[in-house]
Amino acid sequence: MLDLQQIRRKLHQIPELGFQEKKTQQYLLENIKSLETDKVSIKLWETGILVFVEGKAPTKTIGYRADIDGLPINEQTGLSFSSKHDGKMHACGHDFHMAIALGVLEKIILEPMNDHCLFIFQPAEEGPGGALPLLQSEAFQLWRPDIVFALHIAPELPVGTVASKPGLLFANTSELFIDFAGKGGHAAYPHLTKDMTVAASSFVVQMQQIVSRNVNPLEASVVTIGKMQSGFVQNAIAGTARLEGTIRTQHPDSINTVKNQLEKLIKGFEIAYDCKIEVDYGANYYQVYNQAEQVKEFRQALAGSNVHYQEAEPAMTGEDFGYMLKEIPGFMFWLGVDSAYGLHHAQLNPDEAALNVGVEAVHLTFSKLSQ
């Protein structure tokens, strides 16, 4: 019998960034192979793992996805099992996601479902994005599921509660990196320079009008700059600057509108500030859009159980699982873990009592979908 608390804690100690999850992959494989029978097949893809469990009387394949990467965050929880990898942390609950998937896998191997079951241990959700290339891979296409679902921990929800909804759950997202190049110089001679601190600062202010004057107000969108860098000393004018941020929209067309307006603004600023500006959109994730039929079956699966279902609100968070749902019917749900600190926080500390709740919710869903 797998000890999910011990597994979660071990995984918590070895967070790795996207497509670097070699220790994580090896540890997962050790646990998977301890359960292996002649009804289980395993394929590796990059640093991820696909585990196929044959059904007793299959008519379809049901997929379940768990992401496996960590974040570039210095952990500050003070836990006895804190990250051993400096500057990296499971600050988005992927250690929980993996442990829960292993717990459900064990149950299904011991008592197979009627249908085939595919467990998808996916790398690089936090970036640069693993879902889309995995979806397009030969390994995935060989076992391509007919239905797919996943969960994500929710720090704000109590243990024992899950939340989902038909339709939009997570937003369309794009990273945003903007580099300004002008001419630096002495602080006493601004007329001989092209000041990129001023240019970038003005750009941040001007871009606030992109959403308010170009996007339908009924289609929520947000452009946020979370990091700005320029200059090195107090008495020199900066010749370069960099903005880093994110674009998030509730409608897939709105993200293109925002990008088009950004690029128009950039052209104007290049003329106005006599500089060169380059934009990079980094990783882009498609919206998580839940199919109503699968959400209905999820609610039915939990009826009479110890897991409480509540309707979720749409969120502007991003998840590359949206690419899978774009092509395959399914859904995602939130799992309550009752943490005082939220996702991507250095002190995120989910309640481990939620591990068994997650296993119950996912296993019941497999059972319902496999009827």
KEGUMI-963040 format. One line per 3 residues: number of its first residue (from 0); their letters; for each residue y, x, z of C-alpha. Coordinates in Angstrom, 3 decimals. Example, Ala and Ser with C-alpha at 12.3 -4.5 7.8 and 13.67 -1.06 7.14 Angstrom:
2
0	as	-4.500:12.300:7.800; -1.060:13.670:7.140;
This chain:
371
0	mld	0.000:0.000:0.000; 3.341:1.486:-1.057; 5.905:2.071:1.697;
3	lqq	9.032:0.786:-0.023; 11.400:1.934:2.699; 10.053:5.476:2.469;
6	irr	10.205:5.376:-1.339; 13.771:4.104:-1.325; 14.847:6.816:1.099;
9	klh	13.194:9.554:-0.931; 14.875:8.302:-4.100; 18.184:8.080:-2.236;
12	qip	17.948:11.799:-1.485; 17.550:12.865:-5.126; 20.235:11.056:-7.177;
15	elg	20.662:12.407:-10.694; 23.155:11.599:-13.426; 22.368:9.893:-16.726;
18	fqe	19.607:11.519:-18.803; 19.196:14.183:-16.088; 16.808:12.119:-13.915;
21	kkt	13.887:14.577:-14.073; 13.050:14.646:-10.355; 13.439:10.878:-10.226;
24	qqy	11.117:10.414:-13.191; 8.502:12.693:-11.633; 8.636:10.906:-8.275;
27	lle	8.334:7.508:-9.946; 5.375:8.717:-11.999; 3.584:9.933:-8.876;
30	nik	3.854:6.472:-7.340; 2.977:4.643:-10.547; -0.104:6.768:-11.153;
33	sle	-1.290:6.128:-7.607; -1.574:2.463:-8.657; -2.928:3.065:-12.136;
36	tdk	-5.925:1.150:-13.483; -7.425:0.746:-16.951; -5.094:-2.231:-17.415;
39	vsi	-1.971:-0.049:-17.130; -0.401:2.054:-19.894; 2.539:4.421:-19.476;
42	klw	5.040:5.791:-21.994; 7.902:8.173:-21.337; 11.242:7.826:-23.087;
45	etg	13.800:10.553:-22.388; 13.954:10.550:-18.557; 12.846:6.924:-18.337;
48	ilv	9.429:5.289:-18.032; 7.809:2.219:-19.572; 4.843:0.737:-17.704;
51	fve	2.760:-1.921:-19.483; 0.356:-4.082:-17.461; -2.127:-6.147:-19.464;
54	gka	-2.264:-9.860:-18.734; -5.407:-11.955:-18.168; -4.721:-14.473:-20.942;
57	ptk	-1.500:-13.298:-22.611; 0.711:-15.364:-24.882; 3.821:-13.195:-24.408;
60	tig	5.239:-10.115:-22.690; 7.645:-10.407:-19.747; 9.945:-7.440:-19.186;
63	yra	11.643:-6.321:-15.998; 14.252:-3.567:-16.002; 15.291:-1.205:-13.178;
66	did	17.962:1.460:-13.730; 17.361:4.888:-12.214; 20.497:7.087:-12.371;
69	glp	23.022:7.967:-9.696; 26.787:8.514:-9.631; 29.030:11.623:-9.340;
72	ine	30.147:10.690:-5.821; 30.054:12.724:-2.597; 28.062:10.646:-0.115;
75	qtg	29.767:9.893:3.219; 27.249:7.576:4.893; 26.017:10.067:7.495;
78	lsf	22.485:8.739:7.024; 19.548:10.950:7.979; 18.292:10.567:4.411;
81	ssk	21.606:11.238:2.668; 21.741:12.758:-0.785; 20.475:16.325:-1.059;
84	hdg	22.309:16.740:-4.362; 25.926:17.745:-3.761; 28.426:15.518:-5.478;
87	kmh	25.841:12.902:-6.440; 24.882:9.647:-4.753; 23.011:6.410:-5.308;
90	acg	26.230:4.483:-4.726; 25.273:1.554:-6.962; 21.906:0.690:-5.435;
93	hdf	19.639:2.060:-8.132; 17.395:3.512:-5.415; 16.870:-0.108:-4.295;
96	hma	16.284:-1.246:-7.868; 13.550:1.339:-8.391; 11.801:0.727:-5.066;
99	ial	11.742:-3.032:-5.677; 10.301:-2.530:-9.170; 7.519:-0.366:-7.738;
102	gvl	6.764:-2.994:-5.107; 6.441:-5.722:-7.742; 4.401:-3.460:-10.008;
105	eki	1.914:-2.907:-7.184; 1.522:-6.652:-6.653; 0.963:-7.351:-10.335;
108	ile	-1.580:-4.559:-10.712; -3.511:-5.948:-7.739; -3.244:-9.533:-9.024;
111	pmn	-2.485:-9.507:-12.780; -0.405:-12.246:-14.356; -1.610:-14.328:-17.280;
114	dhc	0.953:-12.663:-19.542; 1.583:-8.999:-20.239; 4.217:-7.414:-17.976;
117	lfi	6.480:-4.530:-18.944; 8.341:-2.513:-16.293; 11.344:-0.663:-17.727;
120	fqp	12.642:2.247:-15.638; 15.833:2.911:-17.589; 17.995:6.047:-17.343;
123	aee	21.747:6.459:-17.786; 23.048:2.982:-16.929; 26.150:4.490:-15.330;
126	gpg	26.759:6.526:-18.473; 26.552:7.397:-21.243; 24.366:4.281:-21.541;
129	gal	20.585:4.185:-21.781; 19.823:0.546:-22.597; 20.896:0.516:-26.244;
132	pll	19.061:3.676:-27.382; 16.008:2.648:-25.353; 16.083:-0.782:-26.989;
135	qse	16.069:0.900:-30.396; 13.279:3.363:-29.544; 9.778:3.274:-31.008;
138	afq	8.263:3.216:-27.511; 10.201:0.081:-26.542; 9.531:-1.685:-29.839;
141	lwr	5.787:-1.169:-29.390; 5.866:-3.234:-26.178; 9.028:-5.223:-26.879;
144	pdi	9.154:-8.106:-24.350; 9.713:-11.745:-25.265; 11.700:-12.329:-22.067;
147	vfa	13.500:-9.755:-19.923; 15.237:-9.913:-16.551; 16.760:-7.612:-13.940;
150	lhi	18.598:-7.593:-10.631; 21.584:-5.788:-9.158; 22.374:-5.381:-5.487;
153	ape	25.371:-7.329:-4.149; 26.931:-5.741:-1.033; 28.999:-8.841:-0.277;
156	lpv	26.033:-11.245:-0.120; 23.806:-11.614:2.968; 20.204:-10.480:2.969;
159	gtv	17.969:-13.331:1.860; 20.440:-14.635:-0.717; 20.421:-14.169:-4.482;
162	ask	23.028:-15.358:-6.977; 23.085:-15.983:-10.697; 24.419:-18.429:-13.264;
165	pgl	23.889:-19.504:-16.862; 26.253:-17.867:-19.331; 28.555:-14.930:-18.658;
168	lfa	27.705:-12.906:-15.540; 29.158:-9.446:-16.340; 32.006:-8.490:-18.672;
171	nts	32.234:-6.471:-21.874; 33.394:-2.997:-20.883; 34.666:0.199:-22.441;
174	elf	35.631:3.511:-20.939; 39.093:4.757:-21.865; 40.275:8.373:-22.147;
177	idf	43.722:9.154:-23.607; 44.963:12.731:-24.118; 48.639:13.579:-24.719;
180	agk	49.708:16.897:-26.258; 53.382:17.915:-26.402; 55.184:21.111:-25.410;
183	ggh	55.506:22.479:-21.888; 58.247:24.658:-20.478; 60.567:25.493:-17.607;
186	aay	61.783:22.596:-15.465; 65.383:23.748:-16.007; 65.150:23.386:-19.795;
189	phl	63.756:19.908:-20.508; 65.554:19.779:-23.883; 63.248:22.538:-25.134;
192	tkd	60.077:20.693:-24.204; 58.078:17.566:-25.035; 57.354:16.212:-21.558;
195	mtv	53.926:14.610:-21.407; 54.258:13.470:-17.793; 57.079:11.198:-18.894;
198	aas	55.202:10.102:-22.024; 51.991:9.268:-20.163; 53.845:7.504:-17.335;
201	sfv	55.758:5.332:-19.790; 52.544:4.617:-21.687; 50.856:3.288:-18.527;
204	vqm	53.753:0.898:-17.966; 53.897:-0.279:-21.584; 50.162:-0.883:-21.869;
207	qqi	50.349:-3.511:-19.121; 51.718:-5.903:-21.753; 48.713:-5.536:-24.052;
210	vsr	46.601:-8.119:-22.239; 49.435:-10.444:-21.197; 50.847:-10.781:-24.728;
213	nvn	47.844:-10.324:-27.009; 44.797:-11.862:-25.329; 44.175:-15.574:-24.789;
216	ple	45.019:-16.180:-21.105; 41.865:-18.315:-20.813; 39.767:-15.267:-21.745;
219	asv	40.098:-12.912:-18.773; 40.747:-9.280:-19.661; 41.925:-6.217:-17.777;
222	vti	43.011:-2.686:-18.677; 43.057:-0.327:-15.715; 44.093:3.325:-15.532;
225	gkm	42.325:4.847:-12.558; 43.195:8.513:-13.053; 46.207:10.402:-14.398;
228	qsg	46.526:14.174:-14.746; 49.508:16.239:-15.870; 51.116:19.520:-14.926;
231	fvq	50.138:22.388:-12.665; 53.254:23.422:-10.676; 56.379:21.660:-9.427;
234	nai	58.878:23.652:-11.522; 57.251:23.420:-14.943; 57.281:20.565:-17.426;
237	agt	53.799:19.486:-18.468; 52.856:19.918:-22.100; 49.683:17.880:-21.721;
240	arl	48.561:14.794:-19.850; 45.377:12.747:-19.587; 44.774:9.123:-18.665;
243	egt	41.339:7.808:-17.699; 40.554:4.158:-17.268; 38.578:1.141:-18.364;
246	irt	38.859:-1.977:-20.519; 37.039:-5.131:-19.406; 36.968:-8.520:-21.121;
249	qhp	35.097:-11.798:-20.797; 34.924:-12.287:-24.573; 33.416:-9.701:-26.957;
252	dsi	36.236:-10.142:-29.495; 38.932:-9.503:-26.890; 37.861:-5.900:-26.369;
255	ntv	38.557:-5.187:-30.050; 41.951:-6.861:-29.739; 42.827:-4.638:-26.786;
258	knq	41.707:-1.491:-28.610; 43.692:-2.389:-31.740; 46.849:-2.928:-29.703;
261	lek	46.299:0.323:-27.804; 46.089:2.234:-31.070; 49.303:0.623:-32.360;
264	lik	51.028:1.622:-29.114; 49.719:5.170:-29.505; 51.212:5.476:-33.001;
267	gfe	54.585:4.373:-31.697; 54.474:6.789:-28.768; 53.588:9.700:-31.039;
270	iay	56.832:9.063:-32.928; 58.967:8.271:-29.875; 57.832:11.289:-27.828;
273	dck	57.148:13.683:-30.728; 53.610:14.367:-29.545; 49.968:14.007:-30.495;
276	iev	47.806:11.405:-28.706; 44.039:11.059:-28.988; 41.933:8.205:-27.597;
279	dyg	38.205:8.183:-26.755; 36.447:4.963:-25.731; 33.426:6.701:-24.164;
282	any	30.589:4.368:-23.218; 30.859:0.719:-24.287; 28.720:-2.020:-22.723;
285	yqv	28.070:-5.504:-24.043; 28.478:-8.518:-21.774; 25.609:-9.741:-19.583;
288	ynq	25.078:-13.293:-20.817; 22.319:-15.223:-19.057; 20.225:-17.768:-20.925;
291	aeq	20.332:-21.159:-19.202; 16.582:-21.806:-19.588; 15.581:-18.588:-17.831;
294	vke	18.108:-19.128:-15.008; 16.671:-22.621:-14.536; 13.143:-21.172:-14.282;
297	frq	14.435:-18.562:-11.824; 15.809:-21.286:-9.548; 12.565:-23.225:-9.819;
300	ala	10.579:-20.099:-8.957; 12.506:-19.675:-5.701; 12.230:-23.307:-4.626;
303	gsn	10.380:-23.529:-1.319; 10.534:-19.761:-0.757; 12.438:-17.748:1.839;
306	vhy	14.959:-16.680:-0.803; 18.183:-18.674:-0.945; 19.777:-19.194:-4.372;
309	qea	23.490:-19.721:-4.902; 25.632:-19.996:-8.006; 27.418:-16.755:-8.902;
312	epa	30.942:-16.285:-10.161; 31.522:-14.296:-13.376; 32.460:-10.680:-12.615;
315	mtg	34.397:-8.047:-14.535; 31.777:-5.463:-13.672; 29.858:-3.877:-16.551;
318	edf	26.139:-3.360:-17.154; 24.370:-1.997:-20.215; 21.543:-4.477:-19.559;
321	gym	23.762:-6.741:-21.647; 22.442:-5.026:-24.785; 18.922:-6.148:-23.929;
324	lke	20.055:-9.732:-23.299; 21.929:-9.703:-26.612; 18.574:-9.402:-28.399;
327	ipg	16.032:-10.791:-25.918; 16.246:-14.039:-23.899; 16.558:-13.491:-20.171;
330	fmf	18.928:-13.116:-17.247; 20.198:-10.923:-14.433; 20.774:-11.872:-10.806;
333	wlg	22.536:-10.477:-7.757; 20.499:-9.522:-4.662; 22.313:-9.703:-1.318;
336	vds	22.177:-6.459:0.696; 24.961:-7.040:3.266; 26.865:-3.732:3.112;
339	ayg	30.299:-3.308:4.645; 31.196:-1.042:1.736; 30.979:-2.018:-1.907;
342	lhh	29.463:-0.660:-5.086; 30.512:2.876:-6.097; 31.784:3.528:-2.557;
345	aql	30.818:6.764:-0.803; 29.748:4.759:2.263; 27.668:2.068:0.543;
348	npd	24.770:1.341:2.906; 22.545:-1.578:1.811; 20.332:-3.282:4.393;
351	eaa	16.748:-2.222:3.705; 15.512:-5.665:4.760; 16.598:-6.720:1.265;
354	lnv	13.799:-4.652:-0.312; 11.140:-7.229:0.536; 13.459:-10.070:-0.465;
357	gve	13.930:-8.429:-3.854; 10.193:-7.976:-4.312; 9.579:-11.625:-3.420;
360	avh	12.258:-12.915:-5.793; 11.106:-10.789:-8.726; 7.396:-11.462:-8.170;
363	ltf	7.969:-15.215:-7.925; 9.956:-15.040:-11.161; 7.158:-13.193:-12.965;
366	skl	4.733:-15.852:-11.744; 6.926:-18.704:-12.972; 7.615:-17.137:-16.368;
369	sq	3.908:-16.384:-16.819; 2.694:-19.953:-16.270;
